[in-house]
Amino acid sequence: MTQSTSTTTGSTTTSTALSQASPSALQTSQGNTTVADGVVQKIAGLAAREVSGVHALGGGAARAFGALRERIPGATQTASQGVAVEVGEKQTAVDLDVVTEYGAPIAEIARSVRRNVINAVEGMTGLQVTEVNIAVNDIHLPTDDEGQQQEPARVQ
């Protein structure tokens, strides 16, 4: 009986050592690949925006700053607004600030955003996504757009 316990312990130690030693797609015998935080932020931000029911990403101040930036000719909206990431050698964690559409089921949206972000980040980078934390900061109402009427063009 003692012998089988030692064998089990020995095989557990061996399998644990093998799982820790297994290389990722980013670390090969031919060299290592590193992925910058900004790359993961953009991928996660674009993937989150693809989900139906997500109106925008970012908190109130970030969205206000983004609205000002859009008014500047030639400026574009940043894909990483409302996205924070921690990137390691093999894993990454993502935090999202989300604004949902009024009437959309928040739990379903969160589940879809999580799935889409994980699939996009893991598929494009080879990093394992350990967690995707979602903070719903606001709900977009249809009446929110009515107050934002387009100014007439200065030059015609």
SVG drawing of the C-alpha trace seen along z (x, -y; Angstrom):
<svg xmlns="http://www.w3.org/2000/svg" viewBox="-35 -78 51 80">
<polyline fill="none" stroke="black" stroke-width="0.4" points="0.0,0.0 2.8,-2.4 4.5,-1.6 1.4,-2.5 1.1,-5.8 4.7,-6.6 4.1,-5.8 1.0,-8.1 2.9,-10.9 5.8,-10.3 3.6,-10.4 1.8,-13.5 5.1,-15.3 6.2,-14.3 2.9,-15.4 3.0,-18.7 6.6,-19.3 5.7,-18.5 2.7,-20.9 4.9,-23.7 7.7,-23.0 5.4,-22.9 6.2,-25.7 3.6,-28.2 3.2,-29.1 5.1,-32.3 8.2,-30.5 9.9,-28.1 13.3,-26.6 13.9,-29.0 13.1,-32.2 10.6,-34.0 7.8,-36.3 6.5,-39.1 3.2,-40.9 2.9,-44.5 0.2,-45.7 -1.1,-48.0 -1.7,-45.2 -3.8,-43.2 -5.7,-46.4 -6.6,-47.1 -7.7,-43.5 -9.8,-43.3 -11.3,-46.8 -12.3,-45.9 -13.6,-42.5 -15.8,-44.0 -17.2,-46.6 -18.3,-43.9 -20.9,-42.6 -24.5,-43.7 -25.7,-45.7 -22.3,-47.4 -22.7,-51.1 -19.2,-52.3 -16.2,-51.5 -14.8,-53.8 -16.0,-55.7 -17.6,-59.1 -14.4,-61.2 -12.8,-58.9 -15.9,-59.1 -16.0,-62.9 -12.3,-63.2 -13.0,-60.8 -15.8,-63.0 -13.6,-66.0 -10.9,-64.2 -13.3,-63.1 -14.1,-66.8 -10.4,-67.4 -9.9,-67.0 -7.9,-63.8 -8.2,-62.4 -9.6,-59.0 -11.2,-57.2 -8.8,-55.0 -9.5,-51.3 -8.1,-50.8 -10.3,-53.4 -11.9,-51.7 -9.5,-48.7 -6.8,-47.9 -4.6,-44.8 -1.8,-43.0 0.4,-41.0 2.8,-38.3 5.0,-35.9 2.2,-33.4 -1.0,-34.9 -3.0,-38.1 -5.8,-39.6 -8.3,-42.2 -10.4,-44.8 -13.2,-46.5 -15.4,-49.6 -18.6,-49.1 -21.6,-51.2 -24.6,-49.1 -27.7,-49.9 -30.9,-50.4 -33.0,-47.3 -30.2,-44.9 -29.6,-42.1 -26.4,-43.0 -25.5,-39.5 -25.9,-38.2 -23.8,-41.0 -21.1,-40.4 -21.0,-36.7 -20.8,-37.5 -18.1,-40.2 -16.1,-37.7 -16.3,-35.0 -15.5,-37.3 -12.5,-38.9 -11.1,-35.6 -11.4,-34.1 -9.9,-37.2 -7.0,-37.7 -6.1,-34.0 -6.5,-33.4 -4.5,-36.4 -1.7,-36.5 -1.3,-33.0 -1.6,-34.3 -3.9,-32.5 -6.6,-34.9 -6.9,-34.2 -9.8,-36.6 -11.9,-39.3 -13.4,-41.7 -16.3,-43.8 -17.6,-47.0 -20.8,-48.3 -20.5,-52.1 -23.5,-53.4 -26.5,-52.6 -27.1,-54.5 -30.6,-55.8 -32.2,-56.5 -32.9,-60.0 -29.2,-60.6 -28.6,-61.1 -31.5,-63.6 -29.6,-66.4 -26.6,-66.0 -27.7,-67.6 -25.2,-68.1 -23.9,-71.6 -24.2,-72.9 -21.0,-72.7 -19.0,-76.0 -17.9,-75.6 -20.2,-74.5"/>
</svg>
